[in-house]
Amino acid sequence: RFADLMLILGSVLVPVGGYFGEYFARIAESCGKEVLRVEVHPGTAITPAQLDEFLEGPAVDAVAVVHSESSTGALADKHGPRLYLTVGPVLMGTGTLVFTFVDDKSEFWTAGIAALALFSLGLAMMVAPITATALKSAPERYAGIASGVNPTVSRLGSLVAIAVIGLVITLVFEANTDDADAVPLGLDPETQEVHDASVDAFRAGMALAAALTFAGAAVG
């Protein structure tokens, strides 16, 4: 999306205080745009006064700002991304498996919260390194293309995973109930059989999702 925006802009001011700020600058430069860099110390936020000072100079068409530069991205660049691309999916898979202990709405506040915490930690640990690795693997002149291919592949993978997991949930549910009118994971199941079938289907879906994330960790 940033690369698409660059097509209609002439110049851009980019505060660079971390790796994503640097990538924004590289993308703009690869699109042939005039880039005014505002270098700040990594981990330090640029202040409004600093922006005002630079904006008093040559006119720019846009200001690119990164909120919360990722510490995991910096750590991955320092220590290598493999650790974070392995531990992150493992935590996500573990959190997904913990979701299988939720078989009633009331249990969300115990097992569900624990599962969300593990999954969120793993996701935060993985996203920045995988994005940085994908962008750095491309030559600098293709940085703009890489920034578009990376989210496209990510969205495509999400769509395929949702379709496959949804299919598994449907098949397991239908195999465990004789009620032709029932739907899996309904808010208010009419019978205990439908409730149990939904729980089994949900657990099967979560097990498949966990297997996929553990497979990602294995090749990370």
Secondary structure by P-SEA (a helix, b strand, c coil): ccccccccccbbbbbcccaaaaaaaaaaaaaccccccccccccccccaaaaaaaaacccccbbbbbccccaaaaaaaaacaaaaaaaaaaaaaaaaaaaccccccccccaaaaaaaaaaaaaaaacaaaaaaaaaaaccccaaaaaaaaaaaaaaaaaaaaaaaaaaaaaaaaaaccccccccccccccccaaaaaaaaaaaaaaaaaaaaaaaaaaaac
